[in-house]
């Protein structure tokens, strides 16, 4: 079984990192079950290990958190479902590329629940949607916008960090960075695409598609509680 946890409210980024890392260590040691943790953060930018200083175009807009996950700059904030994925990749075949593909497939299946076609593009991390109603790209192709970001880290073959899906965030908040280092494409959300859905509906879709991708049935747990009010 995989623990499935949903936290209400906005969770402090550094507190979430500490909890994830501790949980990943416990999983690696055989002292805890694997875990999927669904949360929201207050508005912030996080910088992955490949982040370039030039891509932080408004460094004073929101707090900026350097982090050890892969990838570049991304935004987290209210209305975005952040899915932290703590799974034992060692037990699941030790194939990091396949694991990332499974995460992508999970996002695509979730979007399909709402009749949205998510696509993967070589050289562009994350999941994208076509926007044929918008002006074409400079190369003549159909406009595409990012709807989900993926960035993970492994320690002792256990993953942490994970996925963020734009449900109803303030898309103007992305303007303080070059999201994932890709300037020529925009970002979108489920609500921006005209779908009146919220986080609970997305959570149900994520849960419904999990077993098809990863072969496990998630087991609902209460939200994590740490001493000294670590979560705000």
Secondary structure as UniProt FT lines:
FT   STRAND          2..10
FT   HELIX           13..28
FT   TURN            29..30
FT   STRAND          35..40
FT   STRAND          44..47
FT   TURN            49..50
FT   HELIX           53..55
FT   TURN            59..60
FT   STRAND          63..66
FT   STRAND          73..76
FT   TURN            78..79
FT   STRAND          80..86
FT   TURN            89..93
FT   HELIX           96..112
FT   TURN            113..115
FT   STRAND          119..121
FT   TURN            122..123
FT   STRAND          124..130
FT   TURN            132..133
FT   TURN            138..139
FT   STRAND          144..155
FT   TURN            156..157
FT   STRAND          158..166
FT   HELIX           171..176
FT   HELIX           179..181
FT   STRAND          186..187
FT   TURN            190..194
FT   HELIX           199..214
FT   STRAND          218..221
FT   HELIX           227..229
//
